[in-house]
């Protein structure tokens, strides 16, 4: 069930922005097929497309139908295999606003941080992350980027401080948590510089299988959907062949409908 929130964007206003975007997108597609293509023709069309796309990204979704629209646009109209990072952040914010749920899970993030040999301390009432040098430093770098992308630093600090005060409660692991760990473990194995060629190939196959299982797993809360969307973008899943990519897209849209009560 979605939360009742105040949103200044009406469904009709969003529908107008959506229609503007698809007109601009169609014009851009037609231009690509124009045998008389020229820069003078493309500049205004590109500009109109950018303006329309930005309007969709920056406008809060009035309801989950609009979230699904924004998600479809973000996942199906990206360029050069890259999904716009601001589009994903906007959708994550929409999910949080409409469900009333946080889209960042500090407990799960901290577990992965510790698994990658990261640490933390509390000094003068403030939480501080520890980043020792080592083989896992690049993986921790990805986690820090995720922390910023999900606007999770405040929630993480509060969670660590709660642990320090013995106020945190254990959260049972879910199937989705296990799949996240499986993807992380498989990725770490695939990046092991001591692998033989055969071991690397096997590790890459295991990683791809784990990633597909993660993306196919149905989720029922905004935090997990936000995580899946970030994984899709950050791991360039848009470049996978259609047989692998399309089920991922379908799963993401089904998750959004489920969380929004439309499934």
SVG drawing of the C-alpha trace seen along z (x, -y; Angstrom):
<svg xmlns="http://www.w3.org/2000/svg" viewBox="-5 -25 53 49">
<polyline fill="none" stroke="black" stroke-width="0.4" points="0.0,0.0 1.3,-3.4 1.5,-6.3 -0.7,-9.3 1.6,-12.2 1.3,-15.7 2.6,-16.2 2.3,-19.3 2.5,-17.4 -0.9,-16.2 -1.3,-13.1 -2.5,-15.3 0.6,-17.5 2.8,-14.5 0.9,-13.0 1.7,-16.2 5.4,-15.9 5.3,-12.2 3.7,-13.1 6.3,-15.8 9.1,-13.4 7.8,-10.7 7.3,-13.3 10.9,-14.5 12.1,-10.9 10.3,-10.1 11.7,-13.2 15.2,-12.1 14.6,-8.6 13.3,-9.9 16.4,-12.2 18.7,-9.2 17.1,-7.7 17.2,-10.9 19.5,-10.6 19.8,-14.4 21.0,-14.4 23.0,-17.5 24.3,-19.1 22.1,-22.1 19.1,-19.8 20.2,-17.7 21.0,-20.5 17.5,-21.8 16.1,-18.2 18.8,-17.1 18.1,-20.1 14.3,-19.5 15.0,-15.8 17.3,-16.8 14.8,-19.3 12.0,-16.8 14.0,-14.1 15.2,-16.4 11.6,-17.5 10.6,-13.9 13.7,-13.2 13.2,-16.3 9.4,-16.0 8.3,-14.1 6.0,-11.2 2.4,-11.9 1.7,-8.2 3.1,-4.7 1.7,-4.8 4.0,-7.7 6.9,-5.9 6.4,-3.0 6.4,-5.5 9.7,-7.0 11.2,-3.6 10.2,-2.4 11.6,-5.6 14.9,-5.3 15.4,-1.6 14.3,-1.7 15.6,-5.0 19.1,-5.1 22.0,-6.0 25.3,-4.1 24.3,-1.4 24.3,-3.9 21.2,-4.7 21.1,-8.2 22.2,-8.3 20.0,-11.2 17.0,-9.3 17.7,-6.4 18.1,-8.8 14.9,-10.5 12.9,-7.2 14.5,-6.1 13.3,-9.3 9.8,-8.8 9.6,-5.3 10.7,-6.6 8.2,-9.4 5.2,-7.3 5.8,-4.3 7.0,-6.3 9.9,-3.7 13.6,-4.4 15.4,-3.2 18.7,-2.6 19.3,0.4 22.2,-0.5 22.4,3.0 22.8,4.7 25.3,2.1 27.4,2.4 27.5,6.2 28.9,5.9 31.4,3.2 32.7,5.5 32.8,8.5 35.2,6.4 37.5,5.9 36.1,2.4 35.7,1.3 34.1,-1.5 34.6,-3.3 32.7,-5.8 34.8,-8.8 33.4,-11.8 29.9,-10.6 30.4,-10.3 30.7,-7.3 33.8,-6.9 34.4,-4.3 37.8,-2.7 39.3,-1.8 42.4,0.3 44.6,0.9 44.2,4.3 42.8,6.3 39.2,5.3 39.8,1.6 38.2,1.2 35.1,3.1 34.8,0.8 35.1,-2.1 32.0,-0.9 30.2,-0.6 31.1,-4.2 29.7,-5.3 26.5,-3.4 26.3,-5.0 26.4,-8.5 24.1,-7.6 21.5,-6.3 21.9,-9.3 22.6,-6.8 25.3,-8.4 22.9,-9.9 21.0,-6.6 24.3,-4.7 25.7,-7.0 22.5,-6.6 22.7,-2.8 26.3,-2.6 25.7,-4.9 22.7,-2.8 25.0,0.3 27.5,-1.6 24.7,-2.3 23.5,1.3 20.2,0.2 20.3,1.9 18.1,4.9 19.1,7.9 17.4,8.1 16.8,11.6 18.4,12.2 16.1,12.5 16.4,14.5 17.2,11.2 20.0,10.5 21.4,13.9 21.3,13.2 23.1,9.9 25.8,11.7 26.1,14.3 26.6,11.6 29.2,9.9 31.1,13.2 31.0,14.2 32.2,10.8 35.1,10.9 36.1,14.4 35.9,13.2 38.3,10.4 40.9,12.6 44.2,12.1 45.4,15.5 42.8,17.3 43.7,19.5 42.0,18.8 39.5,21.6 38.8,20.5 38.2,16.9 35.7,18.2 33.9,20.3 33.8,17.4 32.4,15.0 29.7,17.6 28.9,17.9 28.7,14.2 26.4,13.7 24.1,16.5 24.0,14.9 23.2,11.5 20.4,12.9 19.0,14.6 19.2,11.4 17.4,9.4 14.7,12.0 13.9,12.2 10.6,10.4 11.0,7.6 8.3,5.9 9.9,2.8 11.5,-0.4 15.0,0.3 15.4,3.6 13.9,2.2 16.3,-0.8 19.2,1.6 18.1,3.6 17.8,0.4 21.3,-0.7 22.7,2.8 21.1,2.7 22.7,-0.7 26.1,-0.3 26.8,3.1 25.8,2.0 23.0,4.6 21.6,2.6 24.4,4.0 23.4,7.7 21.8,9.6 18.0,9.3 17.4,12.8 19.1,11.7 18.3,8.0 14.6,8.1 13.6,10.4 15.6,8.0 13.5,5.1 10.3,7.0 11.2,7.9 12.0,4.3 8.7,3.1 6.8,5.9 8.5,5.0 7.4,1.3 3.8,2.4 3.9,4.8 5.2,2.2 2.7,-0.4 -0.2,2.0 -0.8,2.4 0.4,5.9"/>
</svg>
